[in-house]
Amino acid sequence: MAAGELTFIDPGTYAVNRLGIRANEDRGMIGGETDEVARMLIDEHQRGARFRPFAAATGIANLDQAYEVQRSHVGLQMRDRHTTAVGYKVGLTSPRMQEMCKIDRPVAGVILGDRIHQSGAVVQARDYGRVGLEFELAVRLGRDLRGDADLAAVIQAVDSIAPAVEIVDDRHCDYATLDVLSLVADNSWNAGVVLGAWCVPLADLETLEGVMSVDGKVQDRGSGRDVLGHPYNSVAWVAQHLAETNDKLRAGDIVMTGNWVTTKFPDASSTYRFDVQGLGAVELSVHR
């Protein structure tokens, strides 16, 4: 690929062919069943229960049903915490992350407004089952984006970008047992976002390097091309995903486009920093 040349991955490749989000012959979960599983998840999080795969035991047979449960789960959180949805996360966007989780496809989750933090934030590990950190590029849209958007449309829709950290809570999951349906239903483990300063979008995002350090010592590196070939492919992917339920990305939405490295699990009080070439940095301290 020539320098500066963008490779657009058709989001339909993931959203339809790989994820199978389109409606199929299977019966959808009855509303009461969906809400019951969502309430179970709320209870587990409140009790600090360990994550154990639950899809098969609760009748979640496909991704349509898993996302139904996710929507109910997120709706209960919005009601209970008096908050709103402000955007979406896309996870498992790199071969390294798919290998780590033994899942060969991206997943989506919803970002809630009361879990947005600014660079320099301090979080307490005790507030999570097991806190994990993912180092990403956040995108903010300046206009609506529908499911048929191509790369040119995404470029036109993006208002600003920022280095960011996603906070995930895997609740001490045994990754050897993890299944994609249970992960999706549990809002793809999103537990918050830390945002650096918003910047004017740069060209050639796939060529940028990101460096993750802990207490000033470099621990890992990645690049924009590690995220589905280009971070904007994640934006197109989630637009296609939303279109499957007649929804869309809206102006003002934030999209966390995916981890440039692998998830880090703090085992001591530390400060994590993610520097993205040409964009600046974002910092988060975790206290134990």
C-alpha positions in Angstrom: 0.0 0.0 0.0 1.4 3.4 -1.0 2.1 5.9 1.8 -1.0 7.9 2.6 -3.3 5.5 0.8 -6.3 4.5 2.8 -7.8 1.0 2.7 -11.5 1.0 3.3 -12.9 -2.2 4.7 -16.5 -2.6 3.8 -18.3 -2.5 7.1 -20.8 -5.0 5.7 -18.0 -7.6 5.7 -18.1 -7.5 9.5 -21.6 -6.3 10.3 -23.4 -8.8 8.0 -21.2 -11.6 6.8 -19.0 -12.0 9.9 -21.3 -10.8 12.7 -24.6 -12.1 11.2 -26.5 -9.2 12.7 -29.2 -9.3 10.1 -32.5 -10.9 11.2 -32.6 -14.6 10.7 -35.0 -17.5 11.1 -34.4 -17.9 14.8 -37.1 -16.6 17.2 -36.2 -13.3 18.8 -36.2 -13.3 22.6 -39.5 -12.3 24.2 -39.3 -8.9 25.8 -39.7 -10.2 29.3 -36.9 -12.7 28.8 -34.6 -9.9 27.5 -35.4 -7.7 30.5 -34.9 -10.6 32.9 -31.3 -11.2 31.6 -30.6 -7.4 31.7 -31.8 -7.3 35.3 -29.5 -10.2 36.1 -26.6 -8.3 34.7 -27.4 -5.2 36.7 -27.5 -7.4 39.9 -24.2 -9.1 39.1 -22.5 -5.8 38.6 -23.9 -4.4 41.9 -22.8 -7.5 43.8 -19.4 -7.5 42.2 -20.0 -11.1 40.9 -17.4 -12.7 38.6 -18.2 -12.7 34.9 -19.3 -16.2 33.8 -20.7 -16.8 30.3 -24.4 -17.0 30.4 -25.7 -16.9 26.9 -26.5 -20.5 26.5 -28.2 -20.8 30.0 -30.4 -17.7 29.4 -31.5 -18.5 25.8 -29.4 -16.0 23.9 -28.9 -17.9 20.7 -27.5 -15.3 18.3 -26.1 -11.8 18.0 -29.5 -10.2 17.3 -30.6 -11.5 20.7 -27.4 -10.5 22.4 -27.7 -6.9 21.2 -31.4 -7.0 22.4 -30.2 -7.8 25.9 -27.5 -5.1 25.6 -30.1 -2.5 24.7 -32.2 -3.5 27.7 -29.2 -3.6 30.0 -28.0 -0.1 28.9 -31.6 1.2 29.2 -31.8 0.1 32.9 -28.4 1.7 33.6 -29.6 5.0 32.0 -32.8 4.9 34.1 -31.0 3.9 37.4 -28.2 6.5 37.0 -30.2 9.3 35.3 -27.8 9.4 32.4 -27.9 9.3 28.6 -26.0 7.5 25.8 -23.3 9.7 24.2 -21.7 7.3 21.8 -20.4 3.8 21.0 -17.3 1.7 21.5 -16.0 -0.8 19.0 -14.0 -3.6 20.4 -11.9 -6.5 19.2 -10.8 -4.6 16.1 -7.2 -5.9 15.9 -5.7 -9.4 15.5 -4.0 -9.0 18.8 -7.2 -8.3 20.7 -9.1 -11.0 18.8 -6.4 -13.5 19.7 -6.5 -12.4 23.4 -10.2 -12.9 23.7 -10.4 -15.9 21.3 -13.2 -14.1 19.3 -12.7 -13.4 15.6 -15.0 -10.4 15.1 -15.6 -6.8 16.3 -18.2 -6.0 18.9 -20.1 -2.8 19.8 -21.2 -1.3 23.1 -22.8 1.9 24.3 -20.9 4.8 26.1 -22.9 6.5 28.8 -22.5 10.2 29.7 -21.8 9.7 33.4 -18.8 7.5 32.6 -16.9 10.2 30.5 -13.7 11.4 32.2 -11.1 13.9 31.1 -7.3 13.3 30.8 -5.7 13.3 34.3 -8.6 11.4 35.8 -8.1 9.1 38.8 -10.2 5.9 39.2 -10.3 3.5 42.0 -9.7 -0.2 41.1 -12.1 -1.2 43.9 -15.0 0.3 41.9 -14.6 -2.5 39.3 -14.6 -6.3 39.2 -11.3 -6.1 37.4 -10.4 -2.9 35.7 -8.7 -3.0 32.2 -7.5 -0.2 30.1 -7.5 0.0 26.3 -5.6 2.7 24.3 -7.5 4.2 21.4 -8.5 7.0 19.1 -11.8 8.7 19.9 -13.8 10.3 17.1 -16.5 12.9 17.5 -19.0 13.4 14.7 -20.1 16.7 13.3 -23.0 15.3 11.3 -25.2 12.3 11.1 -23.8 9.1 9.5 -26.0 6.4 8.0 -25.2 2.8 7.5 -24.3 3.0 3.9 -21.4 5.5 4.6 -18.2 4.9 2.8 -14.8 6.2 3.9 -15.3 9.5 2.2 -18.5 10.0 4.1 -16.8 9.2 7.4 -14.1 11.7 6.7 -16.7 14.4 6.0 -18.7 13.5 9.1 -15.8 13.5 11.6 -15.5 16.8 13.5 -12.6 16.0 15.8 -10.4 13.3 17.1 -8.6 12.7 20.4 -6.3 10.1 22.1 -8.4 8.2 24.6 -8.5 5.3 27.0 -11.4 3.0 27.3 -12.0 1.6 30.8 -13.3 -2.0 30.6 -14.5 -4.3 33.4 -14.0 -8.0 32.6 -15.0 -9.0 36.2 -12.2 -11.6 36.3 -13.5 -13.5 33.3 -11.8 -16.8 32.5 -11.0 -16.0 28.8 -10.9 -19.7 27.9 -14.6 -19.7 28.5 -15.6 -16.4 26.9 -18.2 -16.3 24.2 -19.1 -13.4 22.0 -22.9 -13.5 22.9 -22.3 -13.1 26.6 -19.7 -10.3 26.0 -22.0 -8.4 23.7 -25.0 -8.7 26.1 -22.9 -7.3 28.9 -22.4 -4.1 26.9 -19.0 -5.4 25.6 -17.6 -4.6 29.0 -17.5 -0.8 28.6 -17.1 0.9 32.0 -16.0 4.3 30.9 -13.9 6.5 28.7 -11.0 8.9 29.3 -10.6 11.6 26.7 -7.6 13.7 25.7 -7.9 17.1 24.0 -10.0 17.2 20.9 -8.0 18.0 17.8 -8.6 18.7 14.1 -8.6 15.4 12.2 -5.3 14.5 10.7 -4.7 12.7 7.4 -3.1 9.3 7.2 -4.3 8.2 10.6 -3.3 4.6 9.8 0.3 5.6 9.8 0.4 7.2 13.2 2.2 5.5 16.1 0.8 5.3 19.6 3.0 4.7 22.6 1.6 3.4 25.9 3.6 4.0 29.0 3.2 3.2 32.7 4.8 5.6 35.3 6.9 7.0 32.5 8.2 3.7 31.2 7.2 2.6 27.7 5.2 -0.7 27.8 3.7 -1.1 24.3 3.3 0.4 20.9 0.7 0.2 18.1 -0.5 2.1 15.1 -3.7 3.3 13.5 -3.6 0.5 10.9 -4.0 -2.0 13.8 -7.6 -1.0 14.0 -9.4 -2.7 11.1 -6.7 -1.2 8.8 -7.8 2.4 9.6 -9.6 3.8 12.7 -12.4 5.3 10.5 -13.3 1.7 9.4 -14.5 1.3 12.9 -16.8 4.3 12.5 -18.2 2.9 9.3 -18.6 -0.5 11.0 -20.7 0.8 13.9 -22.8 2.9 11.5 -23.6 -0.3 9.6 -24.3 -2.1 12.9 -26.8 0.6 13.9 -28.5 0.6 10.6 -29.5 -3.1 11.1 -32.0 -1.8 13.8 -32.9 1.4 11.8 -30.7 3.6 13.9 -27.7 5.7 12.9 -24.8 7.6 14.3 -25.7 11.2 15.1 -23.9 14.5 15.2 -22.1 14.8 18.6 -21.7 11.1 19.0 -18.4 9.8 20.3 -17.0 6.6 18.8 -14.2 4.7 20.5 -12.6 3.1 17.5 -10.6 0.2 19.1 -7.5 -0.7 21.0 -4.1 -0.1 19.4 -2.3 -2.5 21.7 -3.7 -5.1 24.1 -5.8 -4.6 27.2 -3.7 -3.7 30.3 -4.8 -4.8 33.8 -3.3 -2.6 36.5 -2.0 -4.6 39.4 -0.6 -1.6 41.4 -1.3 2.1 41.7 0.1 3.6 38.5 -0.3 6.3 35.9 -1.0 5.3 32.4 -0.2 7.5 29.4 -1.0 7.1 25.7 0.9 9.3 23.3 -0.4 9.5 19.7 2.0 11.0 17.1 0.8 14.4 16.1 -2.2 14.4 18.5 -0.9 14.6 22.0 -1.5 12.4 25.0 -4.1 11.2 27.4 -3.4 10.1 31.0 -5.3 8.1 33.6 -4.2 7.1 37.1 -5.5 3.9 38.7 -5.4 3.6 42.5 -5.5 0.3 44.3 
